[in-house]
């Protein structure tokens, strides 16, 4: 029996795909809310208007898709398509396979694949980025029943299950800084594809290169999975030289994170005044990302 699964599109936040001529009237819409806490500014608000869907092939945040079927705990089928490797697919996002009759759990993951941190899917409840960091990830799981030999088309909607941190400096980069390290007290790089929640909540450190010009402000980014839909996490920000020595260190306590939301930390990172200064927190809600099969 043949399965045809087609990845149709994905709604994006960070591309120019807004349709400002359309509006949505939602009886459950909420007003913007601003909460001030000593040393921090936290803002949560809806995005205006609507956003059109975009084909996943055009979205740089996703360059791999893995489809797997499990019968109980036994993996029956697993297929991974890599956008950069045309030999892994005919059309990126379109899958074909055959399954014996039975009841299966289908898992679909759309994510950013990198040799520095490959994604390993082992069951409907366990997956992990096995290297230095996590990346943007969308997930869907559902039960599939094969009761006869007729062809079956399956549809699913994938949701973004990660949260994102952006660290922005307000001062100019100094020449000695090569990398920025962001250390999370909780959260993780492993997750349950069914719930979208972290299965390891011990935190991790993510070191990224700093390519900003000397004297220019910088921006650094991390993705992570949360153990609950909302979670407060202590974040330590460090600048490092080429030998890995710490030049600056600042811990921001109880930073609010939420799945499918980007949290921004903004503050001085390269000057002495940063030692007594406070970082600001700006949490922006992301539009839902939907992937249709």
Secondary structure as the mmCIF struct_conf table of DSSP 4:
data_model
#
loop_
_struct_conf.conf_type_id
_struct_conf.id
_struct_conf.beg_label_comp_id
_struct_conf.beg_label_asym_id
_struct_conf.beg_label_seq_id
_struct_conf.end_label_comp_id
_struct_conf.end_label_asym_id
_struct_conf.end_label_seq_id
STRN STRN1 UNK A 3 UNK A 6
STRN STRN2 UNK A 10 UNK A 11
BEND BEND1 UNK A 13 UNK A 16
STRN STRN3 UNK A 18 UNK A 19
TURN_TY1_P TURN_TY1_P1 UNK A 20 UNK A 21
TURN_TY1_P TURN_TY1_P2 UNK A 27 UNK A 28
STRN STRN4 UNK A 33 UNK A 37
TURN_TY1_P TURN_TY1_P3 UNK A 38 UNK A 39
STRN STRN5 UNK A 40 UNK A 44
HELX_LH_PP_P HELX_LH_PP_P1 UNK A 46 UNK A 48
BEND BEND2 UNK A 49 UNK A 49
STRN STRN6 UNK A 50 UNK A 51
STRN STRN7 UNK A 53 UNK A 54
HELX_RH_3T_P HELX_RH_3T_P1 UNK A 56 UNK A 58
TURN_TY1_P TURN_TY1_P4 UNK A 60 UNK A 61
STRN STRN8 UNK A 64 UNK A 71
TURN_TY1_P TURN_TY1_P5 UNK A 72 UNK A 73
STRN STRN9 UNK A 74 UNK A 82
TURN_TY1_P TURN_TY1_P6 UNK A 83 UNK A 84
HELX_RH_3T_P HELX_RH_3T_P2 UNK A 86 UNK A 88
BEND BEND3 UNK A 90 UNK A 91
TURN_TY1_P TURN_TY1_P7 UNK A 92 UNK A 93
STRN STRN10 UNK A 94 UNK A 97
BEND BEND4 UNK A 101 UNK A 101
STRN STRN11 UNK A 102 UNK A 111
TURN_TY1_P TURN_TY1_P8 UNK A 115 UNK A 116
BEND BEND5 UNK A 117 UNK A 117
STRN STRN12 UNK A 119 UNK A 123
TURN_TY1_P TURN_TY1_P9 UNK A 124 UNK A 125
STRN STRN13 UNK A 126 UNK A 129
BEND BEND6 UNK A 131 UNK A 132
STRN STRN14 UNK A 134 UNK A 134
STRN STRN15 UNK A 137 UNK A 146
BEND BEND7 UNK A 148 UNK A 150
STRN STRN16 UNK A 152 UNK A 153
STRN STRN17 UNK A 157 UNK A 160
STRN STRN18 UNK A 163 UNK A 169
BEND BEND8 UNK A 170 UNK A 171
HELX_LH_PP_P HELX_LH_PP_P2 UNK A 172 UNK A 174
TURN_TY1_P TURN_TY1_P10 UNK A 175 UNK A 176
STRN STRN19 UNK A 179 UNK A 184
BEND BEND9 UNK A 185 UNK A 186
STRN STRN20 UNK A 188 UNK A 188
BEND BEND10 UNK A 189 UNK A 189
STRN STRN21 UNK A 190 UNK A 191
TURN_TY1_P TURN_TY1_P11 UNK A 193 UNK A 195
STRN STRN22 UNK A 198 UNK A 198
BEND BEND11 UNK A 199 UNK A 199
BEND BEND12 UNK A 202 UNK A 202
STRN STRN23 UNK A 204 UNK A 209
HELX_LH_PP_P HELX_LH_PP_P3 UNK A 212 UNK A 213
TURN_TY1_P TURN_TY1_P12 UNK A 214 UNK A 215
BEND BEND13 UNK A 216 UNK A 216
STRN STRN24 UNK A 219 UNK A 224
STRN STRN25 UNK A 225 UNK A 225
BEND BEND14 UNK A 227 UNK A 229
STRN STRN26 UNK A 230 UNK A 240
TURN_TY1_P TURN_TY1_P13 UNK A 242 UNK A 243
STRN STRN27 UNK A 246 UNK A 258
TURN_TY1_P TURN_TY1_P14 UNK A 259 UNK A 260
STRN STRN28 UNK A 261 UNK A 267
BEND BEND15 UNK A 270 UNK A 271
HELX_RH_3T_P HELX_RH_3T_P3 UNK A 272 UNK A 275
TURN_TY1_P TURN_TY1_P15 UNK A 276 UNK A 276
STRN STRN29 UNK A 280 UNK A 285
HELX_LH_PP_P HELX_LH_PP_P4 UNK A 286 UNK A 289
STRN STRN30 UNK A 291 UNK A 292
#
